[in-house]
Amino acid sequence: MPSLPHTERHFRSSETVRDIVIGMADGLTVPFALAAGLTGAVASGHIITTAGLAEIAAGAVAMGLGGYLAARGDAEHYGQELRRELEEVEETPDLEAAEIIELFQDYGVSADQCESVVAALRTDRDAWVRFMMRFELGLEKPDPRRALHSAVTIAGAYIVGGLIPIMPYFLFATVSQALQISIGLTLLALAVFGYIKGGFTGIPRWRSSVQTTVVGGIAAAVAFLLARLI
């Protein structure tokens, strides 16, 4: 009887999801707080929408730039550590070989059992360095496009999230009515976003939805209260 092929399903886009979460969470809460705070101070929906769009534009640029710089920092850190590992493999190969044995011993593999692995790695400097980077330092080679991708993802998610609480102020005549709809849309968006996020991260969808709604709702409420006080 033929055996079915074994397929492992692992999620490998955690960085992209993290960027979306960062951008969407801030996009939903900050523009909402600004619009809600202005609702108590002005009666013009035009002023609120103008201020909201300006904040979304500025926030998207700032968040995108932050994501770009963070990803560039990760790449520069990897390059620094890579150069250090190359020097150590060239200058102190015996110490590096001993470190490989120590790494395997943490998993219950004896020095004798890993001799063949050490010998094989010592014949290929590049593979040896990659092994040390991954298993000694826990560093993966970053995608050279990661910085730009991160910036675009965070900025795009911020814009999408920010437009949700602002949209009612375009559609309703009174700002008080728009605020009520904005609150409902923001909470609904948080719930849907959390539900979808749970499918990607492996967390039960409903639990993720509730957690995202509660945390995002609290953040939005705090930001709203601060905006009203100011």
Backbone hydrogen bonds, N-H to C=O, Kabsch-Sander energy under -0.5 kcal/mol:
donor,donor_aa,acceptor,acceptor_aa,energy
7,T,5,P,-0.6
8,E,6,H,-0.5
10,H,8,E,-0.7
12,R,10,H,-0.6
17,V,13,S,-2.2
18,R,14,S,-2.6
19,D,15,E,-2.2
20,I,16,T,-2.4
21,V,17,V,-2.7
22,I,18,R,-2.6
23,G,19,D,-2.6
24,M,20,I,-3.1
25,A,21,V,-2.5
26,D,22,I,-1.9
27,G,23,G,-2.4
28,L,24,M,-2.3
29,T,25,A,-1.6
30,V,26,D,-2.5
33,A,29,T,-2.6
34,L,30,V,-2.3
35,A,31,P,-2.8
36,A,32,F,-3.1
37,G,33,A,-2.5
38,L,34,L,-2.3
39,T,35,A,-1.4
40,G,36,A,-0.8
40,G,37,G,-0.6
41,A,38,L,-1.4
42,V,38,L,-2.8
45,G,43,A,-0.6
48,I,44,S,-1.6
49,T,45,G,-2.7
50,T,46,H,-2.4
51,A,47,I,-2.6
52,G,48,I,-2.7
53,L,49,T,-2.8
54,A,50,T,-2.1
55,E,51,A,-2.3
56,I,52,G,-2.4
57,A,53,L,-2.5
58,A,54,A,-2.5
59,G,55,E,-3.3
60,A,56,I,-2.6
61,V,57,A,-2.0
62,A,58,A,-2.6
63,M,59,G,-3.1
64,G,60,A,-2.6
65,L,61,V,-2.6
66,G,62,A,-2.3
67,G,63,M,-2.4
68,Y,64,G,-2.3
69,L,65,L,-2.7
70,A,66,G,-2.2
71,A,67,G,-2.2
72,R,68,Y,-2.5
73,G,69,L,-2.2
74,D,70,A,-2.0
75,A,71,A,-2.1
76,E,72,R,-2.5
77,H,73,G,-2.4
78,Y,74,D,-2.3
79,G,75,A,-2.3
80,Q,76,E,-2.2
81,E,77,H,-2.4
82,L,78,Y,-2.5
83,R,79,G,-2.0
84,R,80,Q,-1.9
85,E,81,E,-2.5
86,L,82,L,-2.2
87,E,83,R,-2.0
88,E,84,R,-2.2
89,V,85,E,-2.6
90,E,86,L,-1.9
91,E,87,E,-2.9
92,T,88,E,-2.6
96,E,92,T,-1.9
97,A,93,P,-2.5
98,A,94,D,-2.1
99,E,95,L,-1.7
100,I,96,E,-1.5
101,I,97,A,-1.7
102,E,98,A,-2.1
103,L,99,E,-2.2
104,F,100,I,-2.1
105,Q,101,I,-2.4
106,D,102,E,-1.3
107,Y,104,F,-1.6
108,G,105,Q,-1.7
109,V,104,F,-2.0
110,S,108,G,-0.5
114,C,110,S,-1.4
115,E,112,D,-1.0
118,V,114,C,-2.4
119,A,115,E,-2.6
120,A,116,S,-2.1
121,L,117,V,-2.5
122,R,118,V,-2.1
123,T,119,A,-0.7
123,T,120,A,-0.9
124,D,121,L,-1.3
128,W,124,D,-2.4
129,V,125,R,-2.7
130,R,126,D,-2.5
131,F,127,A,-2.3
132,M,128,W,-2.3
133,M,129,V,-2.6
134,R,130,R,-2.2
135,F,131,F,-3.0
136,E,131,F,-0.5
136,E,132,M,-1.6
137,L,132,M,-1.7
139,L,133,M,-2.9
146,R,143,D,-2.3
149,H,145,R,-2.4
150,S,146,R,-2.9
151,A,147,A,-2.2
152,V,148,L,-2.5
153,T,149,H,-2.5
154,I,150,S,-2.7
155,A,151,A,-2.3
156,G,152,V,-2.7
157,A,153,T,-2.6
158,Y,154,I,-2.3
159,I,155,A,-2.2
160,V,156,G,-2.4
161,G,157,A,-2.7
162,G,158,Y,-2.7
163,L,159,I,-2.0
164,I,160,V,-0.9
166,I,162,G,-0.9
167,M,163,L,-2.1
169,Y,166,I,-1.5
170,F,166,I,-0.5
170,F,167,M,-1.9
171,L,167,M,-1.0
172,F,168,P,-2.1
178,A,174,T,-2.0
179,L,175,V,-2.3
180,Q,176,S,-1.6
181,I,177,Q,-2.1
182,S,178,A,-2.7
183,I,179,L,-2.4
184,G,180,Q,-2.0
185,L,181,I,-2.8
186,T,182,S,-2.5
187,L,183,I,-2.2
188,L,184,G,-2.4
189,A,185,L,-2.9
190,L,186,T,-2.2
191,A,187,L,-2.2
192,V,188,L,-2.7
193,F,189,A,-2.8
194,G,190,L,-2.5
195,Y,191,A,-2.1
196,I,192,V,-2.5
197,K,193,F,-2.7
198,G,194,G,-2.0
199,G,195,Y,-1.0
199,G,196,I,-0.6
200,F,196,I,-0.9
200,F,197,K,-0.7
201,T,197,K,-2.1
202,G,198,G,-1.4
208,S,204,P,-2.6
209,S,205,R,-2.4
210,V,206,W,-2.6
211,Q,207,R,-2.8
212,T,208,S,-2.5
213,T,209,S,-2.3
214,V,210,V,-2.8
215,V,211,Q,-2.8
216,G,212,T,-2.6
217,G,213,T,-2.6
218,I,214,V,-2.5
219,A,215,V,-2.4
220,A,216,G,-2.7
221,A,217,G,-2.5
222,V,218,I,-2.7
223,A,219,A,-2.5
224,F,220,A,-2.5
225,L,221,A,-2.6
226,L,222,V,-2.4
227,A,223,A,-2.4
228,R,224,F,-2.6
229,L,225,L,-2.4
230,I,226,L,-2.5
